[in-house]
Amino acid sequence: MAVDMKKRVTDIGPPHYDKFLPPVIKKNYGKWKYHEIVKPGVLMHVAESGDKLYSVRAATPRLASIESIRMFCDIADEFCDGHLRYTSRNNVEFLITDESKIDPCVARLKKEGYPVGGMGPSITNIVHTQGWVHCHSAATDASGVVKSLMDELFPYFEEMNLPAKLRIAFACCLNMCGAVHCSDIALLGVHRRIPEIQHDQIKAQCEIPSTVAACPTGAIRTATVDGKQSVEVIEEQCMFCANCYTVCPAMTLNDPEMDGLSIWVGGKVSNARHEPMFSKLAIPYIPNEPPRWPTAVKAVKNIVETYAKNARKFERVGEWIERIGWPQFFDLTGIEFTKYHIDDFTHAGESFKRSAQLRHK
């Protein structure tokens, strides 16, 4: 017997996205003519039909309470028929068709303490990972550092006075749940000692073959310790990724004295003007300094302000550095160049061309 798939009811997978599209987007799907920023935090989309849709962007703390989410829903019900969306960098956008409701919506958001901006030549909200809130391999916190950073960089979110858009990312370890490999400025949590093996717990908590196989660089080997089967770590091959700790809790990596964060610069995804770029190391280590991480905040602000002062219009951070050269970047920012800036890791992969422009030097 044939089954009418249109009438079939199932709970497998998510519902189709078009069930949640605002009517104006459904009507003009694939037929948008252009878009432009009408003022900080407000983007206008114009369709071929002449219909207009306005996106009002506000920053959120990413880890939001139920009360905050309900408040956003109330604002969406009041100004845009309940239609909102989240961006990949934790902004919330209210999708408005009635132009007269834009200013009241912006005023309401600011009254509730949520800034509007993050479009065009500005700093948008920082995409970040879990940090100490909810991650077993975190070398540093995420929410605390990001909050401290944005408190200092707040004006660059609400205004559009940078040479180009500036994207900041944060990952609390090199497993990189955040976009630190391709952001203009990135903060990356770093472990600095190899896992501490609790040999008496290995057999009870871990499956040795899975633990050995979990290491991406082959740094873990089987070993016999005090007559019992265990493992050892070859320090020269360990890259402190905590994959072993994920499958074997008896191999702890976190260390309050040694863990910290590093700062990377020059990454981007965009193909505009220049092919995509990977981030490169700027500062190899800054110790954890909760609750406000003053050294890290000062370092990032210094890079932002140096870039804002010296880059040309439309020039992303990586493009600016490529034009002036890395020695000049270190001179302008006052960052010390050290041996750690030289990539001598034996198992580092080659850099592949990753652009539709197919430019080779």
Secondary structure, DSSP 8 states (H G I E B T S, - for coil): ----TTT----SS---GGGGS-HHHHHTTT-EEEEEEEETTEEEEEETTS-EEEEEEEE--SS--HHHHHHHHHHHHHHSTT-EEE-TTSEEEEEES-GGGHHHHHHHHHHTT--B---SSSB---EE--GGGS-TT-SS-SHHHHHHHHHHHHHHHH---SSS-B-EEEESSTT-SS-GGGSSEEEEEE--S--EE-TTTHHHH--HHHHHHT-TT--EEEEEETTEEEEEE-GGG-----HHHHH-TTEE---TTT-EEEEEE--B---SSS--B--EEEEEEEE--TTT-HHHHHHHHHHHHHHHHH--TT--HHHHHHHH-HHHHHHHHT----GGGS---TT--------TT----
